[in-house]
Amino acid sequence: MNDIAAGRRVVIVSGAAGALIMLSGILAPLLSHTMTSISVHHLLHAGMAAGAGMLALALAAGLKKRDRERVWWMIPAVLAPAVGLLLMWPSEYAYLMSHPWLHVCDHLGIALAGFLAVFSAQAYVRGLGWPMLILMVAMDAAAAGGFGVSPGLVSLAPPRPQARSSPSGMGKKVQPLSLRARGAHLYLTLGCSGCHSVNGAKSIGPTWRNLAGYPQTLADSKTRIANDKFLKNAILFPDQLHLKGFPRGVMPDTYRAMLAGARHPRELRLRAIIAYIHSLSNRGNLSRRPSPNVLEK
């Protein structure tokens, strides 16, 4: 009897912990609907799936014999993971980030898909819920690497420098990686593509197309030219530079630690992003100070 009571307590505690983890993930967009990157945000989904799975296993433990091992449980066990992946497939986080309650609904759908997948698998065959839980968490974690989410996130490795033959023809000389090329890569991997287009399309943040070198109107109706200093401050201190016509507080301030400070004394990645923004503008080269276009080691 003591073993049974102890087992029940473990189930209750694990179920409660899972419910708390799942609820925290669902409501996360209301607390802060910004993110360091799309990849990191998908890791949040993985944690939410883990909590949903723990709750599902706890509730499935209370199923009576007549409600278990039915063939029809296999249907939601197969369909739920597909639904969960589908809810993460569109990488249009710009719209979700500007509509926190819609973002909550998206998280709710992902959590319910994870819960249903684990619960139905456990109901179909006792013990199958654990592999399903691992599968759901792994699937969400894989989305951080671009699986099923966004073509731009599939490759997280930096682009390789191109090689060209030396004048003597006896070997190959590696060309240095340009700042613009690295900036284009960082645009995808740091989640910039979720809020800023590069083709002039409207999004939650200003497009990078013809941004550099052009006058930008601030919320106080003052205008400033988007030169190097302006772009740097806009990236590192977004709360101090609010552009008119765009929502306040959406741009995360976490890029400051990721691109500048003691850990990044030369600010190479920041310079690469700014160089890429300049390359997208007809006036980009007119508004920046001369600087080498080579990414230093």
PAZAPA-4460 file (N, C-alpha, C; in steps of 0.05 Angstrom, whole numbers, plus 32768, in hexadecimal, padded with zeros to 4 digits):
% residues 297
    n_x    n_y    n_z   ca_x   ca_y   ca_z    c_x    c_y    c_z   seq   type   mol
   8010   7FE8   8000   8000   8000   8000   8011   8019   8000     1      M     A
   8027   8018   8010   8039   802F   8011   8045   8035   7FF6     2      N     A
   804C   801F   7FE7   8058   8023   7FCC   8043   802F   7FB9     3      D     A
   802A   8027   7FBC   8015   8032   7FAA   8011   804F   7FB0     4      I     A
   8010   8056   7FCA   800D   8072   7FD2   8024   8083   7FC9     5      A     A
   803C   8078   7FCB   8054   8087   7FC3   8053   808B   7FA4     6      A     A
   804A   8077   7F96   8048   8079   7F79   8034   808E   7F71     7      G     A
   801E   808F   7F7F   800A   80A3   7F79   8014   80BF   7F7E     8      R     A
   8024   80C2   7F94   802F   80DD   7F9A   8042   80E6   7F84     9      R     A
   8052   80D3   7F7A   8065   80D9   7F64   8056   80E2   7F4B    10      V     A
   8040   80D4   7F45   8030   80DB   7F2E   8023   80F6   7F31    11      V     A
   8019   80FC   7F49   800C   8116   7F4E   8020   812D   7F4C    12      I     A
   8038   8129   7F59   804C   813D   7F58   8056   8142   7F3C    13      V     A
   805C   812D   7F2D   8066   8130   7F12   8051   813D   7F00    14      S     A
   8037   8135   7F04   8022   8141   7EF5   801F   815F   7EFA    15      G     A
   8021   8166   7F14   801F   8182   7F1B   8036   8193   7F10    16      A     A
   804E   8187   7F12   8065   8195   7F07   8063   8198   7EE8    17      A     A
   8059   8183   7EDB   8055   8185   7EBE   8040   819A   7EB7    18      G     A
   802A   819C   7EC7   8016   81B0   7EC1   8021   81CC   7EC5    19      A     A
   8032   81D0   7ED9   803D   81EA   7EDE   8050   81F2   7EC8    20      L     A
   8061   81DF   7EBF   8073   81E5   7EA9   8064   81EB   7E8F    21      I     A
   804F   81DC   7E8A   803F   81E0   7E72   8031   81FB   7E72    22      M     A
   8026   8202   7E89   8017   821B   7E8C   802B   8233   7E89    23      L     A
   8043   8230   7E94   8057   8245   7E92   805E   824A   7E75    24      S     A
   8061   8235   7E66   8068   8237   7E49   8051   8244   7E39    25      G     A
   8038   823C   7E40   8021   8247   7E32   801F   8265   7E36    26      I     A
   8023   826E   7E4F   801F   828A   7E56   8038   829B   7E51    27      L     A
   804E   828F   7E49   8067   829D   7E45   8064   82B6   7E33    28      A     A
   8055   82B4   7E1D   8053   82CB   7E0B   8046   82E4   7E19    29      P     A
   8036   82DF   7E2E   802A   82F6   7E3C   803E   8304   7E4E    30      L     A
   8051   82F4   7E58   8065   8300   7E6A   807B   830E   7E59    31      L     A
   8083   8302   7E43   8096   830E   7E32   8093   8301   7E16    32      S     A
   8087   8310   7E03   8083   8304   7DE9   809A   830B   7DD6    33      H     A
   80B1   8312   7DE1   80C9   8314   7DD1   80DA   82FB   7DD5    34      T     A
   80EF   82F8   7DC5   8100   82E1   7DC7   811C   82E8   7DBC    35      M     A
   8130   82D9   7DC6   814A   82DE   7DBC   814D   82D4   7DA0    36      T     A
   8141   82BE   7D99   8141   82B4   7D7E   812B   82A0   7D7B    37      S     A
   8124   8299   7D62   8110   8285   7D5D   8119   826A   7D68    38      I     A
   8132   8264   7D66   813C   824B   7D6F   8138   8248   7D8D    39      S     A
   813F   825C   7D9C   813B   825B   7DBA   811D   8259   7DC1    40      V     A
   810C   8266   7DB1   80F0   8264   7DB6   80E5   8248   7DB3    41      H     A
   80F0   8239   7D9F   80E7   821E   7D9C   80F1   820B   7DB2    42      H     A
   8107   8213   7DBF   810F   8204   7DD7   80FB   8207   7DEE    43      L     A
   80EE   821E   7DEF   80D8   8222   7E01   80C1   820F   7DFB    44      L     A
   80BB   820B   7DE1   80A7   81F8   7DDA   80AE   81DC   7DE3    45      H     A
   80C8   81D5   7DE2   80D1   81BA   7DEB   80CC   81B7   7E09    46      A     A
   80D2   81CC   7E18   80CC   81CA   7E35   80AE   81C8   7E3B    47      G     A
   809E   81D7   7E2B   8082   81D5   7E2E   8077   81BA   7E28    48      M     A
   8082   81AD   7E13   807A   8192   7E0C   8081   817E   7E22    49      A     A
   8098   8182   7E2F   80A0   8171   7E45   808C   8173   7E5C    50      A     A
   8084   818B   7E62   8070   818F   7E78   8055   8182   7E70    51      G     A
   804D   8186   7E57   8033   817A   7E4E   8034   815C   7E4F    52      A     A
   804B   8151   7E48   804E   8134   7E49   804E   8128   7E65    53      G     A
   805B   8137   7E77   805A   812E   7E93   803E   812E   7E9E    54      M     A
   802E   8142   7E98   8013   8143   7EA1   8002   812D   7E94    55      L     A
   8007   8128   7E7A   7FF9   8113   7E6C   7FFE   80F7   7E78    56      A     A
   8017   80F2   7E7F   801E   80D8   7E8B   8011   80D5   7EA6    57      L     A
   8010   80EB   7EB6   8003   80EA   7ED0   7FE5   80E4   7ECE    58      A     A
   7FD8   80F1   7EBB   7FBB   80ED   7EB8   7FB5   80D1   7EAB    59      L     A
   7FC6   80C8   7E99   7FC2   80AE   7E8D   7FC5   8098   7EA1    60      A     A
   7FD4   809D   7EB6   7FD7   8088   7ECB   7FBD   8082   7ED9    61      A     A
   7FAA   8095   7ED8   7F90   8091   7EE5   7F7B   8085   7ED3    62      G     A
   7F82   807F   7EBA   7F6F   8073   7EA8   7F67   8057   7EB2    63      L     A
   7F4D   8051   7EB0   7F44   8036   7EB7   7F49   8023   7EA0    64      K     A
   7F49   8009   7EA6   7F50   7FF5   7E93   7F3E   7FF6   7E7A    65      K     A
   7F24   7FFC   7E7E   7F12   7FFD   7E68   7F17   8015   7E55    66      R     A
   7F26   8029   7E5F   7F2C   8040   7E4E   7F47   803E   7E41    67      D     A
   7F56   8028   7E47   7F71   8026   7E3C   7F72   8011   7E25    68      R     A
   7F88   8013   7E17   7F8F   7FFF   7E03   7F79   7FFC   7DEE    69      E     A
   7F6D   8012   7DE6   7F5A   8013   7DD0   7F68   801B   7DB7    70      R     A
   7F61   800F   7DA1   7F6F   8014   7D87   7F6C   8031   7D7F    71      V     A
   7F55   803D   7D84   7F51   8058   7D7B   7F63   806D   7D88    72      W     A
   7F70   8066   7D9E   7F84   8078   7DAA   7F9B   807D   7D98    73      W     A
   7FA0   806B   7D85   7FB6   806E   7D73   7FB3   8086   7D60    74      M     A
   7F9A   808D   7D5B   7F95   80A3   7D48   7F9F   80BE   7D53    75      I     A
   7F97   80C6   7D6B   7FA2   80E0   7D76   7FC0   80DD   7D7B    76      P     A
   7FCA   80C5   7D82   7FE7   80C2   7D87   7FF7   80C7   7D6E    77      A     A
   7FEB   80C2   7D57   7FFA   80C7   7D3E   7FF5   80E4   7D34    78      V     A
   7FDD   80EE   7D37   7FD6   8108   7D2C   7FE1   811F   7D3D    79      L     A
   7FE1   811C   7D57   7FE8   8132   7D69   8005   813D   7D64    80      A     A
   8019   812C   7D60   8034   8137   7D5A   8034   8147   7D40    81      P     A
   8025   813E   7D2C   8024   814D   7D13   8018   8169   7D17    82      A     A
   8003   816A   7D28   7FF6   8183   7D2E   8009   8196   7D3D    83      V     A
   8017   818A   7D50   802B   819A   7D5F   8040   81A6   7D4E    84      G     A
   804A   8196   7D3B   805F   81A0   7D29   8053   81B5   7D16    85      L     A
   803A   81B1   7D0E   802D   81C4   7CFC   802A   81DF   7D09    86      L     A
   8025   81E0   7D23   8022   81F9   7D31   803C   8208   7D34    87      L     A
   8052   81FA   7D30   806C   8207   7D31   8078   820C   7D16    88      M     A
   806B   8202   7D01   8076   8203   7CE6   8078   8220   7CDB    89      W     A
   8062   8230   7CDD   8065   824C   7CD2   8078   825B   7CE4    90      P     A
   808C   8267   7CD9   80A0   8276   7CE9   8098   8294   7CE9    91      S     A
   807E   8299   7CE6   8074   82B5   7CE6   8071   82BF   7D03    92      E     A
   8087   82BF   7D12   8085   82C7   7D2E   8080   82E5   7D31    93      Y     A
   8085   82F4   7D1B   8080   8311   7D1D   8063   8316   7D24    94      A     A
   8051   8308   7D17   8035   830D   7D1D   802D   8303   7D39    95      Y     A
   8038   82EC   7D41   8032   82E1   7D5B   803D   82F3   7D71    96      L     A
   8054   82FF   7D6C   8060   8310   7D81   8051   832A   7D84    97      M     A
   8043   8332   7D70   8033   834A   7D73   8017   8345   7D7D    98      S     A
   8010   832B   7D80   7FF6   8323   7D8A   7FFA   830E   7DA0    99      H     A
   8001   8317   7DB9   8008   8304   7DCE   7FF3   82EF   7DD4   100      P     A
   7FD9   82F6   7DD3   7FC5   82E2   7DD9   7FC3   82CD   7DC3   101      W     A
   7FC7   82D5   7DAA   7FC8   82C2   7D95   7FE0   82AF   7D98   102      L     A
   7FF6   82BB   7DA2   800E   82AB   7DA7   8009   8297   7DBE   103      H     A
   7FF9   829F   7DD2   7FF2   828D   7DE7   7FE1   8276   7DDC   104      V     A
   7FCF   827C   7DCA   7FBE   8267   7DBE   7FCF   8254   7DAE   105      C     A
   7FE4   825E   7DA0   7FF6   824D   7D92   8005   823A   7DA5   106      D     A
   800E   8245   7DBB   801C   8235   7DCF   8009   8221   7DDC   107      H     A
   7FF0   8229   7DE0   7FDC   8217   7DEB   7FD7   81FF   7DD8   108      L     A
   7FD6   8205   7DBE   7FD3   81EF   7DAA   7FEA   81DC   7DAA   109      G     A
   8003   81E7   7DAC   801B   81D6   7DAD   801B   81C5   7DC6   110      I     A
   8013   81D1   7DDD   8013   81C1   7DF6   7FFE   81AC   7DF5   111      A     A
   7FE6   81B2   7DEB   7FD1   819E   7DE9   7FD8   8187   7DD6   112      L     A
   7FE6   818E   7DC0   7FEF   8179   7DAE   8002   8166   7DBC   113      A     A
   8015   8171   7DCB   8028   8161   7DDA   801A   8150   7DEF   114      G     A
   8007   815C   7DFD   7FF8   814D   7E12   7FE8   8136   7E05   115      F     A
   7FDA   813C   7DF0   7FCA   8127   7DE3   7FDB   8111   7DD8   116      L     A
   7FF2   8117   7DCC   8003   8103   7DC0   800C   80EF   7DD6   117      A     A
   8016   80FA   7DEC   8020   80E9   7E02   800A   80DA   7E0F   118      V     A
   7FF3   80E7   7E15   7FDD   80DA   7E23   7FD2   80C3   7E12   119      F     A
   7FCD   80C8   7DF9   7FC1   80B3   7DE8   7FD4   809C   7DE3   120      S     A
   7FEE   80A2   7DE1   8002   808D   7DDE   8003   807B   7DF7   121      A     A
   8002   8088   7E0E   8002   8079   7E27   7FE8   8069   7E2B   122      Q     A
   7FD2   8074   7E21   7FB8   8065   7E23   7FB7   804E   7E0F   123      A     A
   7FC5   8052   7DF8   7FC4   803D   7DE4   7FD5   8025   7DED   124      Y     A
   7FED   802A   7DF6   7FFE   8015   7E01   800C   801F   7E19   125      V     A
   8009   8013   7E30   8015   801C   7E48   8034   801D   7E45   126      R     A
   8040   8033   7E4A   805D   8037   7E47   8065   8045   7E2E   127      G     A
   8052   8046   7E1A   8058   8053   7E01   8059   8072   7E04   128      L     A
   804D   807C   7E1A   804C   8098   7E1E   8068   80A4   7E22   129      G     A
   807A   8095   7E2E   8095   809F   7E33   80A5   80A4   7E19   130      W     A
   80A5   8090   7E07   80B2   8096   7DED   80A5   80AD   7DDE   131      P     A
   808B   80AF   7DE0   807D   80C5   7DD3   8085   80E0   7DDF   132      M     A
   8088   80E1   7DF9   8091   80F9   7E07   80AC   8102   7DFD   133      L     A
   80BE   80EE   7DFB   80D9   80F4   7DF1   80D8   80FE   7DD4   134      I     A
   80C6   80F2   7DC4   80C3   80F9   7DA8   80B9   8116   7DA6   135      L     A
   80A6   811E   7DB6   809A   8138   7DB4   80AF   814E   7DBC   136      M     A
   80BD   8148   7DD2   80D2   815B   7DDB   80E8   815E   7DC6   137      V     A
   80F0   8147   7DBB   8105   8147   7DA6   80FB   8156   7D8D   138      A     A
   80E2   8153   7D86   80D7   8160   7D6E   80D7   817E   7D72   139      M     A
   80CF   8187   7D8A   80CF   81A4   7D8F   80EC   81AF   7D90   140      D     A
   80FE   819F   7D9C   811A   81A8   7D9D   8126   81A9   7D81   141      A     A
   811E   8196   7D70   8128   8196   7D55   811F   81AF   7D45   142      A     A
   8107   81B9   7D4D   80FD   81D1   7D40   8110   81E9   7D45   143      A     A
   811F   81E8   7D5B   8132   81FD   7D60   8148   81FE   7D4B   144      A     A
   814D   81E7   7D3E   8160   81E5   7D29   8154   81E9   7D0E   145      G     A
   813B   81EE   7D0D   812E   81F4   7CF3   811D   81DD   7CE8   146      G     A
   811B   81C6   7CF6   810C   81B0   7CEB   80EE   81B7   7CE9   147      F     A
   80E4   81B7   7CD1   80C8   81BC   7CCC   80BF   81D8   7CD2   148      G     A
   80D2   81EB   7CD6   80CA   8206   7CDE   80CF   821B   7CCA   149      V     A
   80E8   821E   7CC3   80F0   8234   7CB1   8109   822D   7CA1   150      S     A
   8108   822F   7C87   811F   8228   7C77   8138   8238   7C7F   151      P     A
   8134   8250   7C89   814A   8261   7C90   8159   8258   7CA9   152      G     A
   814C   8246   7CB9   8158   823C   7CD2   8163   8220   7CD0   153      L     A
   8160   8214   7CB8   8169   81F8   7CB5   8187   81F6   7CBA   154      V     A
   8196   8208   7CAE   81B3   8208   7CB1   81BC   821D   7CC6   155      S     A
   81C5   8214   7CDD   81CE   8226   7CF2   81EC   822B   7CF1   156      L     A
   81FA   821D   7CDF   8217   8220   7CDD   821C   8239   7CCC   157      A     A
   8231   8248   7CD3   8238   8260   7CC3   8240   8258   7CA7   158      P     A
   823B   826A   7C93   8242   8263   7C78   8260   825F   7C75   159      P     A
   8267   824C   7C65   8284   8247   7C61   8290   825B   7C4E   160      R     A
   82A9   8263   7C54   82B6   8275   7C41   82BB   8267   7C27   161      P     A
   82B9   8275   7C11   82BE   8269   7BF7   82DC   8269   7BF2   162      Q     A
   82E5   8255   7BE3   8301   8252   7BDE   8306   8258   7BC0   163      A     A
   831E   8263   7BBB   8326   8269   7B9F   8343   8261   7B9C   164      R     A
   834A   825B   7B84   8365   8251   7B7E   8379   8268   7B81   165      S     A
   8390   8262   7B8B   83A6   8275   7B8E   83B2   827A   7B72   166      S     A
   83BF   8291   7B6E   83CB   8297   7B54   83DD   8281   7B4A   167      P     A
   83EB   8273   7B5B   83FD   825E   7B52   83EF   8245   7B4A   168      S     A
   83D5   8243   7B53   83C5   822B   7B4D   83CD   8213   7B5D   169      G     A
   83DF   8217   7B71   83E8   8200   7B82   83D7   81FB   7B9A   170      M     A
   83C4   820D   7B9F   83B3   8208   7BB7   839B   821A   7BB6   171      G     A
   838D   821B   7BCC   8375   822C   7BCD   8379   8241   7BE3   172      K     A
   836F   8258   7BDD   8370   826E   7BF1   8353   8273   7BFA   173      K     A
   834F   8273   7C14   8335   8277   7C1F   832E   8294   7C21   174      V     A
   8318   829C   7C15   8310   82B8   7C17   8304   82BE   7C32   175      Q     A
   830A   82D5   7C3E   82FF   82DB   7C58   82E1   82DF   7C56   176      P     A
   82D3   82D8   7C6B   82B5   82DA   7C6B   82AD   82F7   7C6E   177      L     A
   829C   8301   7C5D   8294   831D   7C5E   8281   8322   7C75   178      S     A
   8281   833B   7C7F   826E   8342   7C94   8252   833F   7C8A   179      L     A
   824D   8346   7C71   8231   8345   7C66   8228   8328   7C66   180      R     A
   8239   8315   7C5F   8231   82F9   7C5E   822B   82EE   7C7A   181      A     A
   823C   82F6   7C8D   8236   82ED   7CA9   821D   82FA   7CB3   182      R     A
   8219   8314   7CAC   8201   8322   7CB5   81E8   8315   7CAA   183      G     A
   81E9   830C   7C91   81D2   82FE   7C85   81CC   82E4   7C93   184      A     A
   81E1   82D6   7C9C   81DD   82BD   7CAB   81D1   82C3   7CC6   185      H     A
   81DC   82D8   7CD4   81D2   82DF   7CEE   81B5   82E8   7CED   186      L     A
   81AD   82F5   7CD7   8191   82FD   7CD4   817E   82E5   7CD7   187      Y     A
   8187   82CE   7CCE   8176   82B6   7CD0   8178   82A9   7CEB   188      L     A
   8191   82A5   7CF4   8195   8295   7D0C   818E   82A3   7D26   189      T     A
   818F   82BE   7D27   8188   82CC   7D3F   816B   82D4   7D41   190      L     A
   815B   82CC   7D2D   813F   82D2   7D2E   8136   82ED   7D23   191      G     A
   8149   82FB   7D17   8142   8316   7D0C   812D   8313   7CF6   192      C     A
   812D   82FD   7CE8   811A   82F9   7CD2   80FD   82F8   7CDB   193      S     A
   80F9   82F3   7CF5   80DE   82F1   7CFF   80D0   830C   7D01   194      G     A
   80E0   8322   7D02   80D4   833C   7D05   80DC   8350   7CEF   195      C     A
   80F1   834A   7CE0   80FB   835D   7CCC   80FD   834F   7CB1   196      H     A
   80F0   835A   7C9D   80F3   834F   7C82   810B   835C   7C75   197      S     A
   8114   8350   7C5F   812A   835B   7C50   8122   8363   7C34   198      V     A
   8108   8361   7C2F   80FE   8367   7C14   80EA   837E   7C14   199      N     A
   80E7   838C   7C2A   80D5   83A2   7C2B   80B9   839B   7C36   200      G     A
   80B4   8381   7C3A   809A   8379   7C44   8095   8383   7C60   201      A     A
   807C   838A   7C66   8075   8394   7C80   8076   837E   7C95   202      K     A
   8081   8383   7CAC   8082   8370   7CC2   807F   837E   7CDC   203      S     A
   8084   8370   7CF2   8081   837C   7D0C   8097   8391   7D12   204      I     A
   80AD   838E   7D05   80C3   83A1   7D07   80C9   83AD   7CEC   205      G     A
   80D9   83C2   7CEB   80DF   83CF   7CD1   80EE   83BC   7CBE   206      P     A
   80E8   83BD   7CA5   80F7   83AD   7C91   8113   83B7   7C8F   207      T     A
   8126   83A5   7C8A   8142   83AD   7C87   8147   83B7   7C6B   208      W     A
   8134   83B3   7C59   8138   83BD   7C3E   8136   83DB   7C3D   209      R     A
   814B   83E8   7C34   814C   8406   7C33   8147   8412   7C4F   210      N     A
   8151   8406   7C63   8150   8411   7C7E   8169   8423   7C83   211      L     A
   8180   8419   7C7E   8199   8428   7C83   819B   843F   7C70   212      A     A
   81A2   8456   7C7B   81A6   846E   7C6B   818D   847F   7C67   213      G     A
   8176   8475   7C6F   815D   8483   7C6B   8153   848F   7C86   214      Y     A
   8145   84A5   7C85   813B   84B1   7C9E   8125   849F   7CAA   215      P     A
   8126   849C   7CC4   8113   848B   7CD3   8104   849D   7CE7   216      Q     A
   80EA   849B   7CE8   80DA   84AB   7CFA   80D6   849C   7D14   217      T     A
   80DD   84AA   7D2A   80DA   849F   7D45   80BD   84A4   7D4F   218      L     A
   80B7   8498   7D66   809D   849B   7D72   8097   84B7   7D79   219      A     A
   80AC   84C7   7D7F   80A7   84E3   7D87   80A7   84F5   7D6E   220      D     A
   80A5   84E9   7D56   80A4   84F7   7D3C   80BE   8503   7D33   221      S     A
   80D4   84FF   7D42   80EE   8508   7D39   80F8   84F4   7D25   222      K     A
   810A   84FD   7D13   8115   84EC   7CFF   8133   84EA   7D02   223      T     A
   813D   84D2   7CFC   815A   84CE   7CFE   8163   84BC   7CE7   224      R     A
   817B   84C1   7CDD   8185   84B0   7CC7   818F   8496   7CD2   225      I     A
   8188   8480   7CC6   8190   8465   7CCF   81AD   8460   7CC6   226      A     A
   81C0   846C   7CD5   81DC   8467   7CCF   81E6   8451   7CE2   227      N     A
   8201   844D   7CE2   820C   8438   7CF3   8204   843A   7D10   228      D     A
   8206   8452   7D1B   8200   8457   7D37   81E2   8452   7D3D   229      K     A
   81D1   845B   7D2B   81B4   8457   7D2E   81AE   8439   7D2F   230      F     A
   81B9   842A   7D1C   81B3   840D   7D1A   81BE   83FE   7D32   231      L     A
   81D6   8406   7D3C   81E1   83F9   7D53   81CF   83FE   7D6C   232      K     A
   81C7   8416   7D70   81B5   841C   7D87   819A   840E   7D84   233      N     A
   8190   840C   7D6C   8176   83FF   7D68   8177   83E2   7D6F   234      A     A
   818E   83D5   7D6A   8192   83B9   7D70   8198   83B4   7D8D   235      I     A
   81A9   83C4   7D99   81B2   83C0   7DB5   819F   83CC   7DC9   236      L     A
   8192   83E3   7DC3   8181   83F1   7DD6   8166   83F7   7DC9   237      F     A
   8157   83E2   7DC2   813D   83E6   7DB4   8129   83F5   7DC5   238      P     A
   812B   83F4   7DDF   8117   8401   7DF0   811C   8420   7DF0   239      D     A
   8133   8429   7DE7   8139   8445   7DE7   8135   8452   7DCB   240      Q     A
   812E   8441   7DB7   812B   844B   7D9C   8112   843F   7D90   241      L     A
   80FC   844D   7D94   80E2   8443   7D8B   80DA   8450   7D71   242      H     A
   80D8   8440   7D5B   80D0   844B   7D41   80B2   844E   7D40   243      L     A
   80A9   8463   7D33   808D   8468   7D30   8080   8453   7D1E   244      K     A
   8068   844A   7D26   805A   8436   7D16   8060   841A   7D1C   245      G     A
   8071   8415   7D30   8078   83FA   7D38   8073   83F6   7D55   246      F     A
   806A   83DE   7D5E   8064   83DA   7D7A   807C   83DC   7D8C   247      P     A
   8078   83E7   7DA3   808E   83EB   7DB6   8092   83D1   7DC7   248      R     A
   80AA   83CB   7DCD   80B0   83B5   7DDF   80B2   8399   7DD2   249      G     A
   80B0   8398   7DB7   80B1   837E   7DAA   80CE   8375   7DA5   250      V     A
   80DF   8388   7D9D   80FB   8382   7D99   8108   837B   7DB3   251      M     A
   8113   8363   7DB6   811F   835B   7DD0   813A   836A   7DD5   252      P     A
   8140   836F   7DEE   8159   837C   7DF5   816F   8369   7DFA   253      D     A
   816A   834F   7DF5   817E   833A   7DFA   8195   833A   7DE6   254      T     A
   8191   8348   7DCF   81A6   8349   7DBC   81BF   8358   7DC6   255      Y     A
   81BA   8369   7DDA   81D1   8378   7DE5   81E6   8366   7DF0   256      R     A
   81DD   8351   7DFF   81EF   833E   7E0A   81FA   832B   7DF6   257      A     A
   81EB   8326   7DE0   81F3   8313   7DCC   8207   831F   7DB8   258      M     A
   8207   833A   7DB5   8217   8346   7DA0   822C   835A   7DAA   259      L     A
   8229   8363   7DC3   823C   8378   7DCD   8244   8371   7DE9   260      A     A
   8253   8383   7DF5   825C   837F   7E10   8277   8372   7E13   261      G     A
   827E   836A   7E2B   8299   835F   7E30   829E   8346   7E20   262      A     A
   828A   8336   7E1B   828E   831D   7E0D   8291   8321   7DEE   263      R     A
   828A   8339   7DE5   828D   833F   7DC8   829A   835A   7DC5   264      H     A
   82B4   835C   7DCC   82C2   8377   7DCC   82C3   8383   7DB0   265      P     A
   82C5   8373   7D9B   82C7   837E   7D80   82AC   837F   7D72   266      R     A
   8298   8374   7D7F   827C   8376   7D74   827B   836C   7D57   267      E     A
   8288   8356   7D51   8289   834D   7D36   826E   8345   7D2B   268      L     A
   825E   8337   7D3B   8244   832F   7D31   8231   8347   7D2E   269      R     A
   8233   835A   7D40   8223   8373   7D3D   822B   8382   7D24   270      L     A
   8245   8384   7D1F   824E   8392   7D07   8245   8383   7CEE   271      R     A
   8244   8368   7CEF   823B   8359   7CD8   821E   835E   7CD2   272      A     A
   820D   835F   7CE7   81F1   8364   7CE3   81ED   8380   7CD7   273      I     A
   81FB   8393   7CE1   81F8   83AF   7CD7   8202   83B0   7CBA   274      I     A
   8218   83A2   7CB4   8222   83A2   7C98   820D   8396   7C86   275      A     A
   8200   8381   7C8F   81EB   8374   7C7F   81D3   8388   7C7A   276      Y     A
   81CB   8396   7C8F   81B6   83AA   7C8C   81BD   83BF   7C77   277      I     A
   81D6   83C8   7C79   81E0   83DC   7C65   81DF   83D1   7C49   278      H     A
   81E6   83B8   7C46   81E7   83AC   7C2B   81CB   83AA   7C1E   279      S     A
   81B6   83AC   7C2F   819B   83A9   7C25   818F   83C5   7C1D   280      L     A
   819E   83DA   7C21   8194   83F5   7C1C   81A1   8402   7C05   281      S     A
   8192   8412   7BF6   819D   8421   7BE0   81AF   8438   7BEA   282      N     A
   81AB   8440   7C03   81BC   8455   7C0E   81CE   844B   7C24   283      R     A
   81D0   8431   7C26   81DF   8425   7C3C   81FC   842F   7C3E   284      G     A
   820A   842F   7C28   8226   8437   7C28   822A   8454   7C2C   285      N     A
   8215   8464   7C28   8218   8481   7C2C   8215   848A   7C49   286      L     A
   820A   8478   7C5A   8205   847F   7C75   8217   8472   7C8A   287      S     A
   822B   8464   7C81   823C   8456   7C94   8259   845F   7C92   288      R     A
   8267   845C   7CA7   8283   8463   7CA7   8293   844D   7C99   289      R     A
   82A9   8454   7C8C   82B9   843F   7C7F   82C1   8429   7C93   290      P     A
   82BF   8411   7C8B   82C7   83FB   7C9C   82CD   83E3   7C8A   291      S     A
   82E0   83D2   7C93   82E6   83BA   7C83   82CE   83A7   7C81   292      P     A
   82CC   8399   7C6B   82B6   8386   7C68   82BF   836A   7C6B   293      N     A
   82D2   8366   7C7E   82DC   834B   7C83   82D7   8344   7CA0   294      V     A
   82CD   832C   7CA5   82C8   8323   7CC0   82E2   8319   7CCC   295      L     A
   82EC   8328   7CE0   8306   8321   7CEB   8304   8308   7CFD   296      E     A
   8319   82FA   7D00   831A   82E3   7D11   831F   82EB   7D2E   297      K     A
***
